[in-house]
Amino acid sequence: MTHGNGTRDGGRLADVSAVRPGSHAVVVGGGLAGVTAALALADAGVRVTLLEGRPRLGGLAFSFQRGDLTVDNGQHVYLRCCTAYRWFLDRIGGTALAPVQERLDVPVVDVARPEGRRLGRLRRDALPVPLHLGRSLATYPHLSLAERAAVGRAALALGGLDLADPALDTQDFGSWLAAHGQSARAVEALWDLVGVATLNAVAGDASLGLAAMVFKTGLLSDPGAADIGWARVPLGELHDRLARRALDSVGVRTEVRTRVTSVSKNENGGWSVQVPDETLEADAVVLAVPQREAHDLLPAGALDAPGNLLEIGTAPILNIHVVYDRKVLATPFLTALGTPVQWVFDRTEASGLKDGQYLALSQSTAQDEIDEPVAALRERYLPELERLLPRTRGAEVKDFFVTRERAATFAPAPGVGRLRPGARTKAPGLYLAGAWTATGWPATMESAVRSGVGAAGAALDALGRSRGLLPDFFEEAA
């Protein structure tokens, strides 16, 4: 099968050494981290081969067909402060297809309150930090006056934490919130509302270091930092089609359905990358695969404690997809309290649906539900949607299905920071990338892109190539 500049010839990868003389890098893994690393290396003049085991690029942020619908496996959003992912969108020509809202505005519906008094909003004003959220917090109806005041004090305390302090990673966010006067209701109606969606963990299960990073960067760094962006087209349009086009344009040879079986040093001091029926020789290799797969491919001695990779836990995300015969949700998305439903997104236009409305429910921290049968989930969630969205009560459900990512993210548990490796290994010429590596961010598209840039930068240094075209996001993380 032919993709990009790579060709299959009798089951063997064709020789493309004539494409670009000089250094050759092999990137293993075609998710956002791998695509980013490949683009950054190729932009710097390195000849690159990108190998992906799946039939498509995009990793865990992808699309598939279900009848006439184009379905994203899960709802992915990013924030204005996600400078690396925004660079990636720009680099592949996708910025206009995944715009950011003009100003943070999140409808929060509490189904436990009487109808007519259920809606609150988290939004910002055009004021400097932290005043940009002051009016929204002062009028947030889902917390008492005392709880709102306590939230303000905790936010100021959070702003004073030093993200470079490794001790933060040993503590859990829930205990810190409790010690700073946050009630269970405040955690549910505010801190977890944001934290569960960004960290894929409730406060009590999340590293204080990662949680502080999310809140300081998203809410306390710049007035517009938390403005939300999301794709108005299927993710496959961005992360596969446009990414593939960008890779082609700089001569990257892209091979899908190509699984790497081993990575080893060769007698010339370079690297040998084994795929079925062939060995590729490379001056540099970037392993941009999940942590367990990276562990299995790492040669002996590449990391001091390779077992750490196996200690990085994973956390699932469940996505529930419902197609109604009519419009039942008037906003692009909302989030909910007093119900198992977390975030609801309107996917109608992006999916190509012509009649009715298609909603996607993104359920993070789904450990208890990830393996439940579709019938049980339907029985649970359709009545919850009727409680949440009155217009669903007379609507016909045209389709109901579920997508499951059992290892959607790494688990951001206390102590995970010491387990996450940097881009460089102890084996010269071998680099690591992936949202799970030491980017300082939780498992997000932003973390994946940052890791790809970091791995490419390390490889360019070793290859004696200029980093001049490489974007520099790393100062902004502080």
TAVENVEN-V57483 format. One record per backbone hydrogen bond with DSSP energy under -0.5 kcal/mol. NH is the residue of the N-H (numbers start at 1). CO is the residue of the C=O. If there is no record, write none. Layout:
BEGIN
nh->NH co->CO
nh->NH co->CO
END
This chain:
BEGIN
nh->3 co->6
nh->5 co->252
nh->6 co->3
nh->9 co->12
nh->12 co->9
nh->14 co->7
nh->16 co->14
nh->19 co->16
nh->25 co->47
nh->26 co->284
nh->27 co->25
nh->27 co->49
nh->28 co->26
nh->28 co->286
nh->29 co->27
nh->29 co->51
nh->31 co->288
nh->35 co->31
nh->36 co->32
nh->37 co->33
nh->38 co->34
nh->39 co->35
nh->40 co->36
nh->41 co->37
nh->42 co->38
nh->43 co->39
nh->44 co->40
nh->45 co->42
nh->46 co->41
nh->47 co->23
nh->49 co->25
nh->50 co->253
nh->51 co->27
nh->51 co->49
nh->52 co->255
nh->58 co->30
nh->61 co->58
nh->62 co->60
nh->64 co->71
nh->66 co->69
nh->69 co->66
nh->70 co->351
nh->71 co->64
nh->71 co->69
nh->73 co->62
nh->78 co->229
nh->80 co->227
nh->81 co->225
nh->82 co->79
nh->83 co->81
nh->86 co->82
nh->87 co->83
nh->88 co->84
nh->89 co->85
nh->90 co->86
nh->91 co->87
nh->92 co->88
nh->93 co->90
nh->94 co->89
nh->95 co->89
nh->97 co->94
nh->98 co->94
nh->98 co->95
nh->101 co->228
nh->106 co->122
nh->107 co->105
nh->108 co->120
nh->109 co->107
nh->109 co->335
nh->110 co->108
nh->110 co->118
nh->111 co->109
nh->111 co->337
nh->113 co->110
nh->117 co->114
nh->120 co->108
nh->122 co->106
nh->123 co->121
nh->124 co->104
nh->125 co->132
nh->127 co->125
nh->131 co->128
nh->132 co->128
nh->133 co->130
nh->134 co->131
nh->135 co->131
nh->137 co->133
nh->138 co->134
nh->139 co->135
nh->140 co->137
nh->141 co->139
nh->143 co->140
nh->148 co->144
nh->149 co->145
nh->150 co->146
nh->151 co->147
nh->152 co->148
nh->153 co->149
nh->154 co->150
nh->155 co->151
nh->156 co->152
nh->157 co->153
nh->158 co->154
nh->159 co->155
nh->160 co->156
nh->160 co->157
nh->161 co->158
nh->163 co->161
nh->165 co->162
nh->166 co->164
nh->168 co->165
nh->169 co->166
nh->170 co->167
nh->171 co->167
nh->171 co->168
nh->173 co->203
nh->173 co->206
nh->174 co->203
nh->176 co->172
nh->177 co->173
nh->178 co->174
nh->179 co->175
nh->180 co->176
nh->180 co->177
nh->181 co->178
nh->182 co->177
nh->183 co->181
nh->187 co->183
nh->188 co->184
nh->189 co->185
nh->190 co->186
nh->191 co->186
nh->192 co->187
nh->193 co->187
nh->194 co->190
nh->195 co->191
nh->196 co->192
nh->198 co->194
nh->199 co->195
nh->200 co->195
nh->200 co->196
nh->205 co->202
nh->206 co->203
nh->207 co->412
nh->208 co->168
nh->208 co->171
nh->209 co->168
nh->211 co->207
nh->212 co->208
nh->213 co->209
nh->214 co->210
nh->215 co->211
nh->216 co->212
nh->217 co->213
nh->218 co->214
nh->219 co->215
nh->220 co->215
nh->220 co->216
nh->225 co->222
nh->227 co->224
nh->229 co->78
nh->230 co->99
nh->231 co->76
nh->232 co->97
nh->233 co->97
nh->237 co->234
nh->238 co->234
nh->238 co->235
nh->239 co->235
nh->240 co->236
nh->241 co->236
nh->242 co->237
nh->243 co->238
nh->244 co->240
nh->245 co->241
nh->246 co->242
nh->247 co->243
nh->248 co->244
nh->249 co->245
nh->250 co->246
nh->250 co->247
nh->251 co->248
nh->252 co->247
nh->253 co->48
nh->254 co->252
nh->255 co->50
nh->255 co->253
nh->256 co->254
nh->257 co->54
nh->258 co->52
nh->261 co->274
nh->262 co->274
nh->264 co->272
nh->266 co->270
nh->269 co->266
nh->271 co->282
nh->272 co->264
nh->273 co->280
nh->274 co->262
nh->274 co->272
nh->275 co->273
nh->275 co->278
nh->276 co->259
nh->278 co->275
nh->280 co->273
nh->282 co->271
nh->283 co->24
nh->284 co->24
nh->285 co->429
nh->286 co->26
nh->287 co->285
nh->287 co->431
nh->288 co->28
nh->288 co->286
nh->294 co->290
nh->295 co->291
nh->296 co->292
nh->297 co->293
nh->298 co->294
nh->302 co->299
nh->306 co->303
nh->308 co->305
nh->309 co->306
nh->310 co->306
nh->310 co->307
nh->311 co->307
nh->311 co->308
nh->312 co->308
nh->312 co->309
nh->313 co->311
nh->315 co->409
nh->317 co->405
nh->318 co->363
nh->319 co->403
nh->320 co->361
nh->321 co->401
nh->322 co->359
nh->323 co->399
nh->324 co->322
nh->324 co->357
nh->325 co->396
nh->334 co->344
nh->335 co->107
nh->336 co->342
nh->337 co->109
nh->343 co->362
nh->344 co->334
nh->345 co->360
nh->346 co->332
nh->347 co->345
nh->347 co->358
nh->348 co->358
nh->351 co->347
nh->352 co->348
nh->352 co->349
nh->353 co->348
nh->357 co->324
nh->359 co->322
nh->359 co->357
nh->360 co->345
nh->361 co->320
nh->362 co->343
nh->362 co->360
nh->363 co->318
nh->363 co->361
nh->364 co->362
nh->366 co->316
nh->369 co->366
nh->370 co->366
nh->372 co->369
nh->377 co->373
nh->378 co->374
nh->379 co->375
nh->380 co->376
nh->381 co->377
nh->382 co->378
nh->384 co->380
nh->385 co->381
nh->386 co->382
nh->387 co->383
nh->388 co->384
nh->389 co->385
nh->390 co->388
nh->392 co->389
nh->393 co->390
nh->394 co->391
nh->395 co->392
nh->398 co->323
nh->398 co->396
nh->399 co->323
nh->401 co->321
nh->403 co->319
nh->405 co->317
nh->406 co->404
nh->408 co->315
nh->408 co->405
nh->409 co->315
nh->411 co->313
nh->413 co->411
nh->415 co->169
nh->416 co->413
nh->418 co->415
nh->419 co->416
nh->420 co->416
nh->420 co->417
nh->421 co->419
nh->425 co->430
nh->426 co->302
nh->428 co->426
nh->430 co->427
nh->431 co->285
nh->432 co->423
nh->433 co->287
nh->437 co->434
nh->438 co->421
nh->439 co->437
nh->444 co->442
nh->448 co->444
nh->449 co->445
nh->450 co->446
nh->451 co->447
nh->452 co->448
nh->453 co->449
nh->454 co->450
nh->455 co->451
nh->456 co->452
nh->457 co->453
nh->458 co->454
nh->459 co->455
nh->460 co->456
nh->461 co->457
nh->462 co->458
nh->463 co->459
nh->464 co->460
nh->464 co->461
nh->465 co->460
nh->470 co->467
nh->473 co->471
nh->476 co->473
nh->477 co->474
nh->478 co->475
END
